[in-house]
Amino acid sequence: MKFLPKNPVRKFVVGVQSIILSDCGNLMLDADEQITILRKSGAEYDFASKEWGFYATPSTNGRLIEFGFRTAVVRNITSGRKYVLVIEKGFEELFFKYLEAEKMVVELWLDE
C-alpha cells in the first residue's frame, strides 16, 4: 500500500447543495491488499483490491450490516446517474434529507 497525500488538499464543489469536498490524497493498493476505513462512532468499512478490480464493499447483507451500515443503490433524478451509498445505522433521517436535497431516490436496498 502506498499513500500519496495532496498538499495542498484539493477542494471542489459537488451536488445541488454546492458541497465542498476535500481530496486529501491517493491510496494505491496492490492486488489482495485491503484497507479499513473507520468512523468516529467505531463503524468500519473495508475496501479490497483484487487483480481484476475491487471489492467496493464488504458483503452488503452480512459483514456490512455487522459493521453498522446499510447499502443502497440511488439514482439522481436530474442526471440519471446511479450511485452505491453506504449509510451508517442511526443516520437514516440525515440520509433521506440528503437524498431530497440532492434530487436522488433509492432504487434498491442491497441489504434486504
C-alpha positions in Angstrom: 0.0 0.0 0.0 1.2 3.5 -0.8 -0.5 6.7 0.4 0.3 9.9 -1.6 -1.1 12.9 0.4 -2.2 16.0 -1.5 -0.6 19.2 -0.2 -2.4 21.4 -0.6 -5.6 19.5 -0.3 -7.7 19.8 -3.5 -11.1 21.3 -2.8 -14.0 21.2 -5.2 -17.8 21.7 -5.3 -20.3 18.9 -5.9 -24.1 18.5 -5.8 -27.2 20.6 -5.8 -26.2 21.9 -2.3 -22.7 23.0 -3.5 -21.0 20.8 -1.0 -17.2 21.4 -0.8 -15.3 18.1 -0.9 -11.6 17.8 0.1 -9.5 15.4 -1.9 -6.8 14.6 0.7 -4.7 12.2 -1.3 -4.4 8.9 -3.3 -4.1 5.4 -1.9 -2.5 2.8 -4.1 -3.3 -0.9 -3.3 -1.7 -3.9 -4.8 -3.8 -7.0 -5.6 -5.1 -8.7 -2.4 -4.5 -5.7 -0.2 -7.3 -4.2 2.0 -7.8 -1.0 3.9 -10.3 -0.5 6.7 -11.9 3.0 6.9 -13.1 3.9 10.4 -15.7 6.5 11.6 -15.5 8.2 15.0 -18.6 6.1 16.0 -16.5 3.0 15.6 -18.3 1.8 12.5 -15.9 0.4 9.9 -15.8 -0.2 6.1 -13.4 -2.5 4.2 -12.2 -1.9 0.7 -10.1 -4.6 -1.0 -8.1 -4.7 -4.2 -8.1 -7.7 -6.5 -6.2 -8.4 -9.7 -9.5 -7.9 -11.7 -10.6 -4.7 -9.8 -12.1 -4.0 -6.3 -14.4 -5.3 -3.7 -16.1 -1.9 -3.2 -18.0 -3.1 -0.1 -18.0 -6.0 2.4 -21.0 -8.3 1.9 -24.0 -6.0 1.8 -26.3 -8.5 3.6 -23.6 -9.7 6.0 -20.5 -8.0 7.3 -21.6 -4.5 6.3 -24.7 -4.9 8.4 -22.5 -6.2 11.3 -20.3 -3.1 10.8 -23.4 -0.9 11.3 -24.2 0.1 7.8 -27.0 -0.3 5.2 -26.3 -0.2 1.4 -28.5 1.4 -1.2 -28.4 2.0 -5.0 -29.6 5.5 -5.6 -30.4 7.5 -8.7 -30.0 11.2 -9.3 -33.4 12.2 -10.8 -31.9 15.0 -12.9 -28.9 13.3 -14.4 -30.0 9.7 -14.2 -26.6 8.7 -12.7 -26.6 5.9 -10.2 -24.5 5.6 -7.0 -24.0 2.9 -4.4 -24.2 4.6 -1.0 -23.4 3.2 2.4 -25.5 4.6 5.3 -24.5 4.3 8.9 -27.3 3.0 11.1 -28.9 5.8 13.1 -28.3 8.3 10.4 -31.2 7.4 8.1 -33.0 10.6 8.7 -30.0 12.6 7.6 -29.6 10.3 4.6 -33.2 10.9 3.4 -32.8 14.7 3.8 -29.6 14.5 1.7 -31.4 12.5 -1.0 -34.2 15.0 -1.1 -31.9 18.0 -1.3 -29.7 16.3 -4.0 -32.8 15.2 -6.0 -32.0 11.5 -5.5 -34.1 8.4 -4.9 -33.4 4.9 -3.6 -33.8 2.4 -6.3 -32.8 -0.7 -4.3 -31.6 -1.6 -0.8 -28.8 -4.1 -1.2 -29.1 -5.4 2.4 -32.7 -6.7 2.1 
